Amino acid sequence: MTVRDLDFQYGASFQVLRGIAFDALPGECLAVLGNNGAGKSTMLKCLNRILSPQKGTVYIDGGKNILRLPHHHIARSMAFVEQGAPQSRLTVYDMVMLGRKPYIKWGVGKEDIKIVEDVIEQMSLGEMAVRYVDELSGGEQQKVVLARALAQQPRVLLLDEPTSNLDLRNQHEMLSLVTQSCRKNGISAVIVIHDVNLALRHCEKFMLVKDNHIFAHGGKDVITSESIEAVYQIAVGIHEISGKMVVVPH
């Protein structure tokens, strides 16, 4: 995915995003970091045209401009997982099958069934396939929502705080599933996340957003004590613990 000069504002004067430009490569996970109100979630919604930006382009697959495609075509290229898990009386199987909706015309086909069954197996959801989603734990519900997104067979996966309501184990399990799926299927993931250390553990690329624009973008080299302090307004130290880079507030 290639994003260039993306602007978005609410109303006539409330500028939320200004000049957003970056690339998301196949198989990579890009963590979007920044304080509350920086425009991170709004940016995700602009990328798949839930919100319509006033300016800019979003290209995918080498030339398709997402901002000019019909919504059902966008759903074949991008999957969006919003904050929180859904409360639904659908079974796990049916919820994952919803990911095939952009492809279904007259009815569910053999290919749709195979894709859903493969994703359910990949996500280790087989034992709960006939259970209702609203009867599952928060971590299990998040896995189901991710499975639904993967059933879309997207080129780009947009995740808005996928670990915000999960415990420590489920946070790492969720992001491990994302990174494994992206590498296996050549998916580009753009993940809005608040936990810098969780992002460092699971992502290859990082985008720091401040005052409605990109403050820094790149590999782990952009995560410095200076950049974190500038974006979050808190002094930190960068340390290596058990071979892992860790941000520690002073």
Disulfide bonds with the S-S distance in Angstrom:
none
